[in-house]
Amino acid sequence: MGDQHVVTLANDSKGNPDEPLPALRWEEPPEGPVLVLLDQTRLPGEEVELVCTDVPALVEAIRGLAVRGAPLLGIAGAYGVALAAVRGYDVDEAAESLAHARPTAVNLAYGVRRALAAYRAALAGSAGGDPERAASAALAEARSLHAEDKEASAAMARHGLQLLAELLPGGGYQILTHCNTGALVSGGEGTAFAVALAAHRQGQLRRLWVDETRPLLQGARLTAYEAARSGMAYTLLTDNAAGSLFAAGNVHAVIIGADRIAADGSVANKVGSYPLAVLARYHNVPFIVVAPTTTVDQGTADGSSIEIEQRPGHEVTESTGNPVAPLGTQAYNPAFDITPAALITAIVTENGVVSPVTPDALAALCPSRAPGHDQVMG
Ligand SMILES: CSC[C@H]1O[C@H](OP(=O)(O)O)[C@H](O)[C@@H]1O
């Protein structure tokens, strides 16, 4: 998985809670371009950066969730195509392996596709198929996607904050979130967590309740880490405790991210999202999904068509390498589940809010992309 070295994040990112974490960055040292990833599997205990010098190292980092989260996967995929092109590797082969590293987040294949299309267009357009110019085009497209996602994150925070003001007038609300949706999944401050951060900065957020999010604990390890850096009031809970929190009246809204949103508005997100939607409906609490339009896949009709990544059983039967179940225990470990549009109060995108969630309302906010925009080699 590339070279590893432990870093202490620069003071301006550790000391300044408003400085987003450096989840991913492109660097061009003398020995050749690299993609530097903050290894999310080592957080919160260690801040280790992975230096990816080739695509197999990046694919392994994606599969192992060293880099994760739908929008950031798209950005990483695009930089991966650029890395292959600049270093003279087989670009088509790199694109295929990157796009299929994880199946559910549509952003990954979308980011790969964008950089690949820029590379191919430059190759076809430049005199004599100049690979250097084509590589520069792929890198420029990756940088453009990175910048777009940062802007989208800020826009979603604004739209989400406005929505909360309308749904929960007077502020002082308590929000429950699931998994991790902050700067560690984004070119900016994230998706759902960016809304919570904006609410905190505006003095509207009384508390963020953080689902630990078994089995990989993105909530405990990553969202709590980001919440602590921000200075907001937050409390960690086991996923099983969410029901009692609703029953006690301590959840005023649920805000989560998404990995793929089908054309009918159904949402694939970290496993455990669907039960929260059912609890929210039963307790008459708004259930809000925050995602950029790059996560909306108009080429997938409904949730039943979304491939749900099945992850290795050992993620469930082991914890920090120690068995938590008898040897040989089989485990059911879907990484995501599907929440139907009927249980979703609103979908917040960078282009505005969809509520109620209908196919037409969702399509109206999404720029038209090729059907099945995650088809890499289309
Ligand atoms: C807004 S993207 C964050 C999204 O990605 C997470 O999945 P994973 O940690 O497996 O990459 C989870 O579904 C989050 O909601």
The ligand as an SDF file (V2000), in Angstrom:
LIG
                    3D

 15 15  0  0  0  0  0  0  0  0999 V2000
  -20.7560   11.3160    2.1370 C   0  0  0  0  0  0  0  0  0  0  0  0
  -19.7820    9.9780    1.7710 S   0  0  0  0  0  0  0  0  0  0  0  0
  -19.7240    9.2710    3.3050 C   0  0  0  0  0  0  0  0  0  0  0  0
  -20.3550    7.9360    3.2660 C   0  0  0  0  0  0  0  0  0  0  0  0
  -19.3530    6.9690    2.9430 O   0  0  0  0  0  0  0  0  0  0  0  0
  -19.3270    6.0280    3.9840 C   0  0  0  0  0  0  0  0  0  0  0  0
  -19.0430    4.7730    3.5330 O   0  0  0  0  0  0  0  0  0  0  0  0
  -17.5340    4.2050    3.7050 P   0  0  0  0  0  0  0  0  0  0  0  0
  -17.0340    4.6560    5.0320 O   0  0  0  0  0  0  0  0  0  0  0  0
  -17.7340    2.7040    3.5890 O   0  0  0  0  0  0  0  0  0  0  0  0
  -16.7630    4.7800    2.5420 O   0  0  0  0  0  0  0  0  0  0  0  0
  -20.7100    6.1150    4.5590 C   0  0  0  0  0  0  0  0  0  0  0  0
  -21.6570    5.4600    3.7640 O   0  0  0  0  0  0  0  0  0  0  0  0
  -20.9240    7.5820    4.5880 C   0  0  0  0  0  0  0  0  0  0  0  0
  -22.2180    8.0110    4.7310 O   0  0  0  0  0  0  0  0  0  0  0  0
  1  2  1  0
  2  3  1  0
  3  4  1  0
  4  5  1  0
  4 14  1  0
  5  6  1  0
  6  7  1  0
  6 12  1  0
  7  8  1  0
  8  9  2  0
  8 10  1  0
  8 11  1  0
 12 13  1  0
 12 14  1  0
 14 15  1  0
M  END
$$$$
